[in-house]
């Protein structure tokens, strides 16, 4: 039994999220019962491959599972049409059949890309998520959202395609640099901010030690985040209601990612952290929460050493109107009205319909003025 074994309850498409140290080294035994024949196709990136591919291949070989691997360039730019085409063509060349298994070994980019490739290959091939980043372990590997970015915006092309299994190896987090770990922390903090103030309290007390490397605290944070997401996904798989709450901070984030060209100027989780702070700024400006709440959010992110303001993004940014236009391309626009996740306090997020553009512009202008 893993340190944590969390069920995502979706009827016939239910699956387990296993959280423990050493799961990559046990991946063959974990995956073998799911296979119709002993072979898999692994999709990964160059950075992750250096740390983990040999261990995964050895674990599969120990169970008599043949594996081939496609290694792609690292970075958000890989979540694109050209790389999707390359991945699908490679899977076809490998003669991956509908009953076979694709293994996504990597962070959110690889998980989203490989999952989307599996979704469209032969109208649907099964896949396993082996998330190696904090962001992927707590968020993107769970729930079945897959896709690639478009010039018009992030994640605008994709499909809901649930994995058959998620193996979150806590030990893999020890190969992350400080920036990559803290980027993922933006998604962890999001869970406390959107629906669990007690978890946010726990993060305020334990976050620094977790970032410093405490494995038990990391497993606890990942487990609590995944449980919250699994519960929400089970209630609302395709984001018709409650699941939208998981987008706290993301509409700001996606606009900022587009404005920075999906480059390493701004990692996704960094954008989420900044977006959460901006969402609380907007909530306070609209009188929805106390003025102290945005300050508490920023104080915790500061204590973690995480990005929290537009001023933390290097290089030039467009003006408030241009950022508003980018936000208007977000998937959460409904009938031309921008929906944002706002909050009545820490742990009390809700979906706000038709947010006043002037208030939103004011928050962005204030943030840009602080640069």
Long-range contacts (C-beta under 8 A, 24 or more apart in sequence): 3-170, 3-219, 3-223, 4-219, 4-222, 4-223, 4-226, 6-223, 6-226, 6-227, 6-230, 7-230, 8-142, 8-143, 8-162, 8-230, 8-233, 8-234, 9-230, 9-234, 10-162, 10-233, 10-234, 10-237, 13-162, 15-162, 15-163, 15-164, 15-165, 15-166, 16-165, 16-166, 17-141, 17-142, 17-166, 17-168, 17-226, 17-230, 18-165, 18-166, 18-167, 18-168, 19-137, 19-168, 19-170, 19-219, 19-222, 19-223, 19-226, 20-168, 20-169, 20-170, 20-219, 21-169, 21-170, 21-171, 21-215, 21-219, 22-169, 22-171, 23-130, 23-167, 23-168, 23-169, 24-52, 24-55, 24-56, 24-59, 24-130, 24-167, 24-169, 24-171, 24-172, 25-55, 25-58, 25-59, 26-59, 27-56, 27-59, 27-60, 27-103, 27-130, 27-167, 28-59, 28-60, 28-61, 28-62, 28-63, 28-65, 29-59, 29-62, 29-63, 30-165, 30-167, 31-60, 31-63, 31-65, 31-101, 31-103, 31-128, 31-165, 32-63, 32-64, 32-65, 34-101, 34-126, 34-128, 34-164, 34-165, 35-65, 35-100, 35-101, 36-99, 36-100, 37-99, 37-100, 38-63, 38-64, 38-65, 38-66, 39-65, 39-66, 39-67, 39-68, 39-100, 40-65, 40-66, 40-67, 40-100, 40-101, 40-102, 40-103, 40-128, 41-67, 41-68, 41-69, 41-70, 41-90, 41-91, 41-94, 41-96, 41-100, 41-101, 41-102, 41-103, 42-67, 42-68, 42-69, 42-70, 42-102, 42-103, 42-105, 43-69, 43-70, 43-72, 43-87, 43-102, 43-103, 43-104, 43-105, 43-106, 43-110, 43-113, 43-114, 43-117, 44-69, 44-70, 44-71, 44-72, 44-104, 44-105, 44-106, 44-110, 45-71, 45-72, 45-73, 45-74, 45-75, 45-78, 45-106, 45-107, 45-109, 45-110, 46-71, 46-72, 46-73, 46-74, 47-74, 48-74, 48-105, 48-106, 48-107, 48-110, 48-132, 49-105, 51-132, 51-172, 51-175, 52-105, 52-130, 52-132, 52-172, 52-175, 53-105, 56-103, 56-105, 56-130, 67-103, 68-94, 72-110, 72-113, 74-109, 75-109, 75-263, 75-264, 76-109, 76-149, 76-257, 76-262, 76-263, 76-264, 76-267, 76-268, 77-262, 77-263, 78-109, 78-110, 78-113, 79-109, 79-112, 79-113, 79-147, 79-148, 79-149, 79-262, 80-148, 80-149, 81-148, 81-150, 81-157, 83-113, 83-148, 84-113, 84-116, 84-117, 84-148, 87-113, 87-114, 87-117, 88-117, 88-120, 88-121, 91-117, 91-121, 91-125, 92-121, 96-121, 96-122, 96-125, 97-122, 97-125, 98-122, 98-123, 98-124, 98-125, 99-126, 100-125, 100-126, 101-125, 101-126, 101-127, 101-128, 101-164, 102-126, 102-127, 102-128, 103-127, 103-128, 103-130, 104-128, 104-129, 104-130, 104-131, 104-141, 104-163, 105-130, 105-132, 106-130, 106-131, 106-132, 106-133, 106-136, 107-131, 107-132, 107-133, 107-135, 107-136, 107-140, 107-180, 108-133, 108-135, 108-136, 108-139, 108-140, 108-141, 108-268, 111-136, 111-140, 111-141, 111-146, 112-140, 112-145, 112-146, 112-147, 112-148, 112-155, 112-158, 113-146, 113-148, 115-144, 115-145, 115-146, 115-161, 115-163, 116-146, 116-147, 116-148, 116-157, 116-158, 116-159, 116-161, 118-146, 118-161, 119-146, 119-158, 119-159, 119-161, 120-159, 124-161, 126-163, 126-164, 127-161, 127-163, 127-164, 128-163, 128-164, 128-165, 128-166, 128-167, 129-163, 129-165, 129-166, 129-167, 130-166, 130-167, 130-169, 131-166, 131-167, 131-168, 131-172, 132-169, 132-172, 132-173, 132-175, 133-173, 133-176, 133-180, 133-184, 134-173, 134-176, 134-180, 134-181, 134-183, 134-184, 134-185, 134-187, 134-188, 134-218, 134-222, 134-269, 135-183, 135-184, 135-186, 135-187, 135-268, 135-269, 136-184, 137-168, 137-170, 137-173, 137-184, 137-222, 137-226, 138-184, 138-187, 138-188, 138-191, 138-221, 138-222, 138-225, 138-226, 138-229, 139-187, 139-190, 139-225, 139-229, 139-246, 141-166, 141-168, 142-166, 142-226, 142-229, 142-230, 142-233, 143-229, 143-230, 143-233, 143-237, 143-243, 143-246, 144-233, 144-237, 149-262, 152-329, 153-254, 153-258, 153-326, 153-329, 153-330, 153-331, 154-254, 154-257, 154-258, 154-262, 155-254, 155-331, 156-329, 156-331, 160-237, 160-238, 168-222, 168-226, 170-215, 170-218, 170-219, 170-222, 171-215, 173-218, 174-213, 178-211, 178-305, 179-267, 180-267, 181-211, 182-211, 182-269, 182-270, 182-304, 182-305, 182-306, 182-307, 183-267, 183-268, 183-269, 183-270, 183-273, 183-306, 184-269, 185-211, 185-269, 185-273, 185-304, 185-306, 186-249, 186-269, 186-270, 186-271, 186-272, 186-273, 186-274, 186-276, 186-306, 186-307, 187-225, 187-269, 187-272, 188-221, 188-222, 188-225, 189-273, 189-276, 189-297, 189-300, 189-301, 189-304, 189-306, 190-246, 190-248, 190-249, 190-272, 190-276, 191-224, 191-225, 191-228, 191-229, 192-346, 192-347, 193-248, 193-276, 193-280, 193-297, 193-343, 193-346, 193-347, 193-349, 194-245, 194-246, 194-248, 194-341, 194-343, 194-347, 194-349, 195-228, 195-245, 195-347, 195-348, 195-349, 196-224, 196-228, 196-347, 197-345, 197-346, 197-347, 197-348, 198-347, 199-224, 199-228, 199-347, 200-300, 200-346, 200-347, 203-300, 204-300, 204-303, 207-300, 207-303, 207-304, 208-303, 208-304, 211-304, 211-305, 244-332, 244-339, 244-341, 244-351, 245-341, 245-349, 245-350, 245-351, 247-332, 247-341, 248-275, 248-276, 248-279, 248-341, 248-343, 248-349, 249-273, 249-274, 249-275, 249-276, 249-277, 249-278, 249-279, 249-341, 250-275, 250-330, 250-332, 250-341, 251-275, 251-327, 251-330, 251-332, 251-338, 251-340, 251-341, 252-278, 252-279, 252-327, 254-326, 254-327, 254-330, 255-323, 255-324, 255-326, 255-327, 255-329, 255-330, 256-310, 256-313, 256-317, 256-323, 258-326, 258-329, 259-317, 259-318, 259-322, 259-323, 259-326, 260-313, 260-315, 260-317, 265-313, 265-314, 265-315, 266-313, 270-306, 270-307, 270-312, 270-313, 273-301, 273-306, 273-307, 273-308, 274-307, 274-308, 274-309, 274-310, 274-312, 274-313, 277-301, 277-308, 277-309, 278-310, 278-363, 278-364, 278-367, 279-340, 279-341, 279-342, 279-343, 280-343, 281-363, 281-366, 281-367, 282-340, 282-342, 282-355, 282-359, 282-360, 282-363, 283-342, 283-343, 283-344, 285-359, 285-362, 285-363, 286-342, 286-356, 286-359, 288-342, 288-343, 288-344, 289-343, 289-344, 289-345, 289-348, 290-345, 293-343, 293-345, 293-346, 296-346, 297-346, 309-367, 309-370, 310-364, 310-367, 310-368, 310-370, 310-371, 311-367, 311-370, 311-371, 317-368, 317-371, 319-368, 320-361, 320-364, 320-365, 320-368, 321-361, 323-364, 324-357, 324-360, 324-361, 324-364, 327-360
